[in-house]
Amino acid sequence: MELLKELCETSGIPGFESRLRAIVRRELTPVVDDLTVDALGNLIAVKRKAGAPKLMIAAHMDEIGFIVSHIDDKGWVRVVGLGGHDPRNMMAQRVTICAPNGDLPGILHPGVKPPHIQTDDDRRKQLQISDFFIDLGLPAARVKELVRIGTPVTIQRTFDEIGDCVSCKALDDRVALYIMIRAMQRASQFGFETYAVATVQEEIGLRGAGTSAFGVHPDVGIALDVTVAADIPGVPEHERVTQVGNGVGIKILDSSAISHPGLVAYLQTLAQQRNIQWQPEILPRGGTDAGAMQRIRSGVPVVTLSIPTRYLHTSVELLHKADVEATVKLLTAFIEEGNTVDLSLT
């Protein structure tokens, strides 16, 4: 889990993924035949196999975060959000401002009265991202010296093992990077010419997957991403989507893509043959890089392998270690023999 810990604790918001690129490059360089970075910042690692169909695996590097938008005369730092934030999950968080000359720790908090002096109207106020500021604990002149407008900001949180699970910020989607790396490292053979792509800017519209897939022009696409595991008190069973500890999710559809039926059936059979625990997944709202890959050029058959995750888009995302291993095993198996899948539609 040391690699997953490193990936999660590393900062990288949409458009500022360079620290993650360095880690993925380090891990995949010994495995692949070629490694490039395109104009948008996608890292594309290729295991060549002449004459074989092309498989593109997409795992996004970026996490939800913020950009510094203003520093006032008292040194309070204002931000705008990148990605899907719920202001209720932003309360009283520690953050990292990735300043040009070194990271700075700060406190993210809304500009509201402490509970001791709040009125009833104060308590009823619905918070917006614009209500929040960052306190760096420094004089205003020093803040303006160290921080520039446009500086990235991420939530600060350590990676911890909790029971059979792990928890951290940015498991969405660093766990997918981990799975892609481990599967590429473990594969005993490659049935495809395999493109392992660490994509950028997924959290703001699947941007990197679209441009990289256009360049790769794959025959098959697999996205790796977390998915909702709402298997918690207060959520009806039929709305849970997936359950933590019940295996890799094989996505049937979400709001960005309908998975190719042939790929879904093949992966389900492959999981059964390899004794890999799996569960079907239908996500009513939300999408993955599969949605962008599916629509390039004349179309690509795609599917998503999902890791059930609780508390998505918070600083305490949580998933089961066994589900991670199940996903690694299934992806590895597909890399090795998935070129035999029947993708015909009648």
N, C-alpha and C positions, 0 to 999 in steps of 0.2 A: 504493500500500500504506500510505500515511500514515494513512488512516482506520482500516484494520484494525489497525495498530500502536496507535493511540489506544484502540480498543475493547478490545484484548487486555490492555494494560497498566493499564487502569482496573479498580478493585476493585469487586466486586459479587456477594456471596453470596446464596443464597436468602433472600428477605424484605428485602434491603437493596440493591435495584437502582437507587436513585435517580440515581447518577452515570451509569449507562448510559442511563437514560431521558432525561437531559438531552442526551446526544449524539444519540440517535435522533430526539428532538424537533427538534433543530437541523437535522439533515439532511433530514428529511421534511416539515417545515413548508412549504417552498417548493413542494412537489410535490403535496400533497393538499388536499382541500377542508375537512377537519375532522379534529381531533386531540383525543382525550380520554384520561384516565387513570381506570380503574375502581377500585372499592373495594379490590381486591387489589393494585393497582399495575401491571396490564397497560396498556401504551400502545397505543392503537388509532387508527391513521391511516387515513382513508377517502378514496378517490377515487371520487366519486359518478358513477353512470350510471343514470339513471332507467329502470326496466323491465328492466334487465339482471340476470342471475343473480348471486348474491353469491359471491365468492371470498375465503376467509380464508387468508392466509399467516401461519404462526406460526414465529417464531424466538425462542428463549429467551435472556434477558439474563443469567441467573445462572450462576455458576461454582461448582464445589465449593469448600468452604472450612471455616472453623471459627468458633466463638463462644467468647469468654472465659467460663469457668465458675467460676474460682477464682483468687485471688491470695494466696499464702501470706506468712508473716511475713518471708521472705527476698527477696520480690519475684519469685519464679518464677510465671509465668502458665500456668495450666492451661486446656485447651480441650476442647470436644466437637466432633465432626465433623458437617458438613452435606454430604450427597452421598456418592458411592461412593469411599471412600479405601482404598488398599492401604498399610498402614503401611510396607512396604518402599520405597515411593516418597516417604516423608516424611522420610527420614533427612537430617540436615544441610542443611536448607533455610533460605533467608532468607525472612522473612515481613513483611507489613505489617499492623500493628494500626491499624485505622481509628478512632482515638480521637476523642472529641468535639471536641477543640481542635487536631487535626492528626494526620496519619499518623505512626506510629512504626515504625522498622525494628527487626526482632528476628531471633533465630536460633531455629528450631524443631529440637529435638533430643530423643531419648529419654533417660531417666534410667538410663543403663547405663555400665559401666566402660569407659574407653579400652582399645583393643586390647592395649596394653602390659601391662595387669594383669588381663586377662580369664582366667577358667578355662574349661575345656571346657564346663562346664554353662552358663556365661554366654553362650558363643557359640551354644549350641543354643536359647536362649530365643526364642520366637516373640513379636514385638513386637505390642502393641495400642495404639490411639490414646491410651488412658489412661496409657501410659508416657511420653508426650511432654509437654514443657513449652516455654515461650518465654522466652528470655533477652534482656532489653532492655538489659542493660549499665548499669542505673541502680540507685541505692539503693532499697530496698523502699518507703520513704515516698514517693519520687518516682513510683514505678510506681503506687502506690495513688492518688496524686493525679491521674495522667494517664489511667488506664485504669479503666473501669467493667465490672462483670459484664454480659455481654450484648453487648460490643463485637465487631464483625465482624473476622475475620482472613482474609487471603488470602496465597497464595504470592507472593513477589516475584520477578519474572523479566522481563527485557527481551525485546523482539521483535527477532528476527534473521533475516536472509536467509541460507540455507545452500544453496549450489548453486542448483538450480531450485526450491527449497522455502523455506518460512518455518517458524519454530519459536517457540513462546512458551507460557506458561501460558494457559489459558482460550480457546484456539482453539475449544474446546467451550464455548460455542457462538457466540463472537463473530464467527467467520467467517460464520455464518448471518445475523447482523444485517447484516454488511457486504454480503452477497449480496442480501438483501431490499432494502436501501437502494439499492444500485446498480441493481437491476432496476426498481424504481419510478422511479428517475431516468432510466433509458434508454428505457423503454417509449414507443413512438411513438403508441400508441393503447391504449385499455383496453376489452377485450371484456366484462369483468365490472364490476360495482360491486365495487371491490377494497378489502379490509381488510388492511392490513399491520399485524400485531400483534406487538409485542415483549413476549413473555410472561415471567412471573415463576415462580419456584419449580418449575421443571421438574426440577431435580436431586433433589428430595425427593418426587416423585410426580406430575408433570405437572399441578400444581394450577392454575396460571394459564391454561393452554390450555383447561381445562374450563370455568372460569367465564367467560372471554372468549368462547368459542365459544357458550355458552348465550345470551349477550347479542347476539352478532352474528347467530346462526342462519344460518350459511352454507349455500349449495347445494353447494359444493365446498370441500375443505380441503387445503392443501399445507403440510406441515411441512418445515422446513429444519433439518438437523442434521448433525453429523459422524457417521462410522461407523467401525467397526474396519477398519484395513488392517494385517493381521497378516502382511504380505509380508516377513518378516524371517527370519534364520536361526533354526532350532529349531522352526518352525511348519510342519506339513505343508501342501502346496498346497491340499488340499480344505478346510482350516480358515482360510484367509486372509480370507475374506469379500469384501474388495475389494483392489485394488492401487493404490498411489499412482502418479499419472501416467497412469492409464488412463481418466480422464474422470469425469463426474458419475455417481454411483450412483443408479439408479432402483430404489427399494426394492420388493420383492415382498412380504416379510413380515418381522416381528420378533415379539418376545414380547408387544408391546402392541397390534399392529394387523396385519390383513391388508389390503394395499392393494387398492383397487378395480381389478379387472382392466381395465375400460375406460380408467381413467386411466393405468395402467401401459402398456397398448398404445398409447394416444394419445401419451404422452410419448416412448416409444421411436420411434415413427414420426416425430414432430416433430423429434427429435434427428437422425434420419437425413436428413430433408428439409433441415435447416439445417446439415448437416455438423458436428454437435456430437458430440464423443467421449463415449461413455457406457458404462456397465457395469451388468449386473443385480446386485442385492444381496439376499441372504437373511441375516439376522442371527439366529442361534439364541437369543441372550439379550440383552435390552436393549430399550428402546423410545424413542419420541419423542412430541412433542406431538400427532402424528396419532392416537395411541391415545386421548387424551382427547377430541379433536374428534369422532372417529368415533362416540362413544357419547352425545352430547348429544341431547336432545329425541327425535325419531323416527329419528335416525341421519343421518350425513353421509358421502358417499363421500370417501375421503381417500387420499393417497399421500405419501411422503416422498422428497424429493431430498436425497441424502447426499453429503458431501464425505469421501473416503477419508482417514483420519488415523492416523498411527502414534503409539504411546506414549500412548494416551488416559488421561485422569485422572492425568497426571504434569505436571511443570512444564516439560517439553520436548516437548509435542505438536508434530507435524510434518506438514505437508501440502504438496501441489504447487501452485504458482501457476496452472498450466494447468488443473487440476481446478476451482479457484475460478472461473476465467473461463468454463469450460464450464458450470458451474452457473448463473452469472449469465445467460449466453446462453439457456439452456433455460428458466429461470424467466421471463425477459423475453418470450420467444416465447409461453409459455403465458399470460401476462398479456394479451398482444396478441390472441391468437386461440383460446385454450383454451375459450372459450364454445361452440365447435362440437363439443366432445367428446360422444360418445354414451355415456350412463351407464345405459342400459336394461339390466336383468338379465332373462334369460329362463329 
